[in-house]
Amino acid sequence: MGQHGTQANLNARIVRGFAVDLPSRSEQTAIAAVLTDMDAELTALEQRRDKTRLLKQGMMQELLTGRTRLV
């Protein structure tokens, strides 16, 4: 649908004729709720990852300095 030349372009005249179906308000709210829950889960997982990295770093430091020995 773009106008051809050295670069395909779209303009308001071309795009104005496109019909775009949008989800209902309740469906948009449901989608937003799922995305919000996913963001919270990602934040929790990132915090857990960071804690685990710090724990590993501390354990490695203990082993490398000889304060803790493996038998």
N, CA, C and O of each residue as an XYZ file, in Angstrom:
284
protein
N       0.817     -1.195      0.000
C       0.000      0.000      0.000
C       0.863      1.263      0.000
O       0.369      2.346     -0.314
N       2.138      1.138      0.346
C       3.005      2.310      0.386
C       3.284      2.827     -1.012
O       3.175      2.082     -1.986
N       3.642      4.090     -1.116
C       4.015      4.676     -2.388
C       5.473      4.318     -2.641
O       6.333      4.524     -1.784
N       5.739      3.782     -3.824
C       7.089      3.314     -4.110
C       7.933      4.417     -4.719
O       7.439      5.297     -5.424
N       9.169      4.343     -4.436
C      10.177      5.255     -4.937
C      11.482      4.712     -4.396
O      11.680      3.497     -4.358
N      12.363      5.579     -3.982
C      13.584      5.088     -3.360
C      13.305      4.536     -1.965
O      14.089      3.748     -1.436
N      12.179      4.954     -1.367
C      11.768      4.473     -0.050
C      10.236      4.424     -0.023
O       9.561      5.363     -0.444
N       9.703      3.293      0.488
C       8.237      3.200      0.582
C       7.763      4.125      1.699
O       8.324      4.109      2.794
N       6.747      4.921      1.435
C       6.237      5.883      2.415
C       4.739      5.707      2.597
O       4.024      5.296      1.683
N       4.289      6.026      3.788
C       2.859      6.092      4.064
C       2.533      7.528      4.437
O       3.358      8.236      5.014
N       1.344      7.941      4.107
C       0.919      9.272      4.519
C      -0.500      9.186      5.064
O      -1.129      8.130      4.996
N      -1.000     10.274      5.594
C      -2.311     10.289      6.235
C      -3.412      9.883      5.253
O      -4.370      9.218      5.648
N      -3.295     10.260      4.022
C      -4.319      9.920      3.031
C      -4.413      8.408      2.849
O      -5.514      7.873      2.720
N      -3.283      7.714      2.837
C      -3.275      6.263      2.658
C      -3.776      5.567      3.927
O      -4.585      4.643      3.849
N      -3.302      6.005      5.080
C      -3.609      5.344      6.347
C      -5.043      5.619      6.802
O      -5.635      4.783      7.485
N      -5.603      6.747      6.448
C      -6.930      7.131      6.898
C      -7.984      6.075      6.559
O      -8.963      5.932      7.292
N      -7.805      5.344      5.476
C      -8.791      4.365      5.047
C      -8.720      3.030      5.777
O      -9.609      2.196      5.603
N      -7.694      2.805      6.586
C      -7.561      1.531      7.297
C      -8.516      1.462      8.470
O      -8.642      2.414      9.240
N      -9.187      0.328      8.601
C     -10.051      0.096      9.763
C      -9.252     -0.713     10.786
O      -8.644     -1.729     10.450
N      -9.261     -0.256     12.023
C      -8.537     -0.932     13.093
C      -9.539     -1.305     14.180
O     -10.214     -0.443     14.743
N      -9.627     -2.600     14.466
C     -10.524     -3.063     15.526
C      -9.796     -2.971     16.862
O      -8.675     -3.458     17.004
N     -10.438     -2.349     17.829
C      -9.871     -2.239     19.167
C     -10.640     -3.138     20.114
O     -11.848     -3.315     19.960
N      -9.940     -3.717     21.107
C     -10.658     -4.538     22.083
C     -11.584     -3.671     22.932
O     -11.388     -2.463     23.058
N     -12.603     -4.319     23.513
C     -13.535     -3.588     24.369
C     -12.811     -3.064     25.605
O     -11.701     -3.500     25.908
N     -13.429     -2.144     26.308
C     -12.830     -1.549     27.510
C     -12.512     -2.634     28.548
O     -11.449     -2.615     29.169
N     -13.461     -3.594     28.730
C     -13.234     -4.649     29.723
C     -12.072     -5.556     29.312
O     -11.308     -6.010     30.164
N     -11.938     -5.821     28.011
C     -10.812     -6.636     27.537
C      -9.497     -5.881     27.700
O      -8.484     -6.483     28.059
N      -9.495     -4.589     27.445
C      -8.287     -3.774     27.649
C      -7.888     -3.784     29.120
O      -6.704     -3.876     29.445
N      -8.883     -3.689     30.018
C      -8.609     -3.715     31.458
C      -8.025     -5.065     31.861
O      -7.087     -5.119     32.657
N      -8.569     -6.158     31.320
C      -8.058     -7.495     31.620
C      -6.622     -7.659     31.127
O      -5.784     -8.233     31.822
N      -6.344     -7.158     29.937
C      -4.985     -7.223     29.381
C      -4.030     -6.423     30.258
O      -2.929     -6.884     30.559
N      -4.444     -5.232     30.667
C      -3.607     -4.392     31.523
C      -3.332     -5.078     32.860
O      -2.222     -4.981     33.385
N      -4.322     -5.768     33.415
C      -4.141     -6.474     34.688
C      -3.118     -7.593     34.544
O      -2.267     -7.775     35.414
N      -3.200     -8.342     33.448
C      -2.233     -9.422     33.208
C      -0.824     -8.843     33.059
O       0.130     -9.374     33.628
N      -0.695     -7.768     32.303
C       0.624     -7.154     32.113
C       1.179     -6.607     33.428
O       2.381     -6.704     33.678
N       0.319     -6.036     34.268
C       0.747     -5.536     35.568
C       1.237     -6.685     36.444
O       2.263     -6.562     37.112
N       0.509     -7.801     36.443
C       0.925     -8.980     37.196
C       2.267     -9.509     36.693
O       3.123     -9.906     37.484
N       2.441     -9.510     35.381
C       3.706     -9.977     34.808
C       4.856     -9.061     35.218
O       5.948     -9.539     35.524
N       4.622     -7.757     35.227
C       5.653     -6.813     35.671
C       6.044     -7.073     37.118
O       7.226     -7.046     37.460
N       5.049     -7.325     37.972
C       5.331     -7.605     39.381
C       6.129     -8.897     39.515
O       7.062     -8.966     40.315
N       5.774     -9.914     38.746
C       6.501    -11.190     38.796
C       7.938    -11.009     38.313
O       8.869    -11.555     38.906
N       8.117    -10.253     37.249
C       9.471     -9.988     36.754
C      10.304     -9.241     37.790
O      11.481     -9.552     37.977
N       9.715     -8.274     38.454
C      10.422     -7.527     39.491
C      10.842     -8.452     40.619
O      11.970     -8.365     41.106
N       9.937     -9.345     41.044
C      10.257    -10.294     42.114
C      11.375    -11.235     41.682
O      12.281    -11.524     42.464
N      11.315    -11.712     40.452
C      12.365    -12.607     39.956
C      13.712    -11.898     39.850
O      14.749    -12.485     40.158
N      13.702    -10.642     39.417
C      14.947     -9.878     39.334
C      15.546     -9.659     40.714
O      16.764     -9.735     40.879
N      14.703     -9.388     41.709
C      15.195     -9.216     43.073
C      15.781    -10.522     43.596
O      16.825    -10.522     44.249
N      15.111    -11.632     43.311
C      15.624    -12.939     43.739
C      16.964    -13.236     43.070
O      17.889    -13.733     43.713
N      17.062    -12.926     41.766
C      18.316    -13.123     41.029
C      19.435    -12.306     41.652
O      20.545    -12.805     41.837
N      19.144    -11.043     41.977
C      20.162    -10.173     42.556
C      20.625    -10.685     43.918
O      21.815    -10.649     44.229
N      19.678    -11.161     44.728
C      20.042    -11.726     46.033
C      20.921    -12.956     45.861
O      21.905    -13.135     46.578
N      20.552    -13.806     44.894
C      21.327    -15.022     44.643
C      22.735    -14.680     44.174
O      23.697    -15.324     44.592
N      22.865    -13.686     43.320
C      24.199    -13.261     42.860
C      25.045    -12.762     44.019
O      26.230    -13.084     44.109
N      24.444    -11.978     44.907
C      25.184    -11.480     46.067
C      25.609    -12.625     46.984
O      26.724    -12.629     47.508
N      24.719    -13.589     47.173
C      25.047    -14.748     47.996
C      26.206    -15.530     47.382
O      27.139    -15.922     48.083
N      26.142    -15.753     46.071
C      27.213    -16.470     45.377
C      28.525    -15.705     45.495
O      29.574    -16.296     45.752
N      28.464    -14.398     45.308
C      29.673    -13.577     45.397
C      30.281    -13.683     46.796
O      31.500    -13.794     46.932
N      29.446    -13.651     47.833
C      29.930    -13.777     49.194
C      30.546    -15.134     49.457
O      31.582    -15.235     50.114
N      29.907    -16.185     48.944
C      30.433    -17.537     49.126
C      31.762    -17.705     48.404
O      32.687    -18.319     48.935
N      31.857    -17.165     47.201
C      33.121    -17.249     46.452
C      34.228    -16.500     47.186
O      35.368    -16.961     47.231
N      33.897    -15.356     47.756
C      34.876    -14.581     48.507
C      35.377    -15.377     49.713
O      36.572    -15.382     50.007
N      34.459    -16.049     50.407
C      34.831    -16.884     51.554
C      35.784    -17.996     51.122
O      36.772    -18.268     51.804
N      35.493    -18.632     50.003
C      36.342    -19.725     49.526
C      37.695    -19.221     49.044
O      38.725    -19.830     49.335
N      37.700    -18.118     48.311
C      38.943    -17.614     47.739
C      39.895    -17.052     48.793
O      41.112    -17.097     48.616
N      39.354    -16.529     49.873
C      40.226    -15.988     50.924
C      40.655    -17.062     51.902
O      41.504    -16.811     52.757
N      40.085    -18.259     51.796
C      40.474    -19.347     52.668
C      39.757    -19.350     53.990
O      40.042    -20.207     54.827
N      38.839    -18.433     54.222
C      38.090    -18.393     55.475
C      37.192    -19.620     55.617
O      36.932    -20.090     56.725
N      36.726    -20.128     54.485
C      35.929    -21.349     54.469
C      36.651    -22.346     53.587
O      37.101    -22.018     52.490
N      36.756    -23.568     54.082
C      37.454    -24.605     53.315
C      36.480    -25.737     53.007
O      35.634    -26.099     53.824
N      36.628    -26.281     51.803
C      35.831    -27.441     51.415
C      36.613    -28.683     51.818
O      37.826    -28.757     51.617
N      35.921    -29.641     52.380
C      36.599    -30.870     52.802
C      36.235    -32.000     51.890
O      36.705    -33.122     52.079
